[in-house]
């Protein structure tokens, strides 16, 4: 009997150790606002969706104050193609004419309410809003290399009044990146930019990007070179190294800007890994890359 109990006891002790490892992080960030930019494969794979929602539920239940900002570029493209509109890009930015803007707003609001429904099913109180609601996201027209690309917005102001009201009343805000200009026209906004602006305005303790990459590598060709933590000086030097390309370049620039504007930590995570938020937030090593302010802000690991 004792022999059969030994493997079970080892499993129980392993679970207990996991909880003990999480304790200092739960205590440190209890009551703090975190912003999760939800995107990539985690938005289209149903099982990954459920994993993210369960992670958010646990974060909420242990005292975090989550805000979700989501994108929807792939779904917007699918619908644009479905109804026969032409998709054009300038310097990597989608040209958004009036018809495209109408499709984008429809698709993003559909995604938004779907996420709210999933959260409600696991017992969370969630409210889906557009950046236009309560004038959360005010924008100016964004140009691409001096070229007009239509209804694409550059955030100039974040109004946190509605978000703070929701957070203070135990709701999770779920935000789609649509803003309005001074004439109250709708503008599409890059979801990464929206998440950074909202995290900065809220002085968030954490900003997490769910992506389709494992994190930041010193050598993109070497999977063993994943960087667990980068200070701002290290991140700036890394940008100069020439080893950053593709979609990681603007993302890393966004991370640096967010930290310099008051966000405590920014995480780049692989959203294809189940429970990536919990693994990054509650374990000593984590699984992605954390961008932090300076050497003194590196994680302290209580034993």
N, C-alpha and C positions, 0 to 999 in steps of 0.2 A: 504493500500500500504506500509506504514511504517513498519507494522508488518511482511509483506512478505520479506522486505528488510533486516530485522535484521539477519536472519540466513545466508544470502548471505554475509552481511558485516562481520559477525564473521569469515566466511571462508576466505574472502579476507585478514582480519587482521592476521589470522593464517598463511597464505602464506607469508605475509609481515614480520612477526616475524621470520619465517624460514630463509628468506633471510638476515635479520638483524643478526641472530645468526651465519650465515655462513661468514659474512663480515670480522671479525677479522682473520679468518683462511685463507680466500682468500688473504687478504693483507699480512699475515705473510709468506705464502708459494708461493706467486706470483714469477715466474721466477726460482723456485727451481726444481731440478730434483727429481722425485720419481720413484721407481721401484716397479712394481706389479708382484708378482709371481702368475701366473694364473694356477689353478689346481682344482682337486676335481670335485664335481657335476656340478659346474659352467661351466665346459668344455664339458659336455655331454648333459645337458638339454638345448634345443634350446632357450627357453624363458630366462633362466638365462644367456646364452651367450649374448643375445641381451641387457639384463640389464647391464652386465659388460661393453659392448662396449659403451653403452650410457653414463655410468658413466665416462669412460675414455675420451669420447668426451667432456663432460662438464668440466672435469679437465683440458683438453688441452685448451679449449676456455676461461677459466678464468685465464690462465697464467701459469699453471703447465707444467713441461717438463717430460711427462711419458715415461718410458721404460717398455715394457712387456716381461717377461720371462715365458715361458710355459713349462709344462711337457707333459706327454702322456703315462704314464705307463700302464693304463688300456687298451688303444687302442693298444699299442705294444703287450701286452699279448694276446689280442683278435686275432691279426694277426698271432702271433707265433703259437697259437693253430689252427688257420684256415689252415695254411699250413703244420701243422703236426710236427713242431719242438718241442723239449722237453724244458720245463722251469725248471731251477734249481736255488736255492737260497742258499747263504752261508752267515750266520749272517745277514739275511734280505736283502742282496744285490743280484741282479740278475746276474747270471753267463752269460757273454756276449761273446759267441764265434763269429767267423767271420760271419757266416750266420745270427745269431741273431743281430749283429751289423748292417748288411745291412738292415734287416727288421726295426730296430729301427730308422735308419736314414731316410728311406723311409717314415715311419709313421709320424715321427716328422716334416719332411718337408711338408707333406700333411696337417697336423694340422696347421702348420705355415702359409701356404698360404691361408688356409680357414679363419684364423683370420684376415689376411691382407684384404681379400676381404670384410669381414663384416665391417671392419673399413672404407674402401673406400666407402662403400654404405652409411654411415652416414656422409660423407664429410670430413673424416680425411685423412691426408697424411701419409701413413704407408709404411714401408719397412720391409719385412721379411728377416732375415739373420740367418745363422747358426753361432755358436761360432767359426767355422773354418774361416769364412769370415773375412778378415782383421786381422787374428790371434787374434781375440777377446779373445778366451779362449785357453790358452796353458796349457797342462796337463802332468803329469807323470802317469804311471800305478798305479792304486789303488789296494791295497791288503786288503783282509778281514781276519783279525786275522792271517796274515802271509800267507794266501792262495791266489793263483793266480785265479782271477775270470774273466780273459779275458780282453776285451776292455772296461774297466770301468776306467774313468779318475779322478784323483785328481788335482784340479786346482792349478797351481803354479804361473800363471801370467795372468793378464787381460790387454789387450791393448785397450784403450778407444778411439783411434784416429778415427775409423770409426763411433762409436757411437756419439762422439762429433760433427763430421761433419753432421750426420743426424739430431741431435737435433738442431744444429745451423741453419739448413736450414728448420726448421719447420716440420720435419718428426718424426713420432713415430717409434722407432726401436722395432721390434717384434722378439725375439731371441729364437731359439730352442737350448737346452743344449747339443750340440755336439761340442767337442773340438778336438784339434790335438796335438800330441806329437812332439818331435824334429825331428822325421823321417816323420812327416806329415801323420801318420796313424790316422784314425777317432776313437774317444773314446766317449762312452756315459757318461754323467755326471748327477748326481742327480740335479734335477731342483732347489730344495731349496738351494743347495750349489752354483749353478750358480747365482741365484738371489742375494744371500748374497755377493758373490765375486764382482759382477757387481755393486751393491749398494755401497760397500766399495770403489771400485776404483773410482766411480763417486762422492764420498762424498755426497750421496743422502740425502735429507732432510727427506725422508720417504721411508720405505720398507714395503710393505703390502703382507701378505700371504693370499690367498683365499683358505680356507680349508673346510672340512665337519664337523667342530666343531665350537661351539659358541665363543670360546676363552679359556682362562686359568681359571680353577676353583680352589679355595682353597681346596674344597672337591669335587672330581669328581662325587660323588653320589648326591651332592646337587646343583641343577641348579640355586639356588638363590645366590650361592657363587662366581659368575663370578667376576673376578678382572678387573676393568676398566683400571688401570695403575699400572705398576710395575717398580720400579727403578732397576738398575743393582744389588745393594746389596740385595734388596728384592728378585729378581729373583734367585740369587745364593743361598740364604737361602732356597727358595722354592724348588730348585733342591735337596738340602740336606734333605728335609723333608720326601722324599719318596712318596709324593702324585702325582708325575709326572711319567707317564708311557707311554708305547706304542709309537706312532708316535710323541707325544708331546715332549718327552725328547730330541731327536736330534733337533727338531724345536726350542725349547727354548734355547738350547745351541747355535744354529745358530744365534738367536736373540741377545744373549749376546755378541757373537763374533763380530757381525756387529756393535753394539753400541760402543764397545770398540775400533773398528777400524775406527770410525769416522762417522757412520750413525747417524742422529739425533734421529729418532724414528722408531720403528718397530711395525707393527700392525699385530695381528693374528685375522682374520675375518672369519665369517661364509659365504662362498660364495653362500650358498643356499638361503640367504636372498636377495631379490631384492634391488638393489641400496646400497649394503652394503658399498661400498667405499665412497659414498657421506655421508651416515649416520655416518660413523666413522670419516671422515676427517672434516666435516662441522658442527657437532653438539657438544654441550658442553660435554655431557656424552659419546657419541659414543655408539657402539653396541658390540665391540669386546674388545680385550686386547691390550693396547699400552705398549711397553717396552721402557723405557726412561733412560737417562744417570744418573740423580741424582735428588734430591729433588727440586733444583732450576729450573729444566727443566719441571716440571709438568705444565700442561696446565694452562694458566691464562684465566679466563673467563670474558670477557668484557661484561658489561650489557648495 
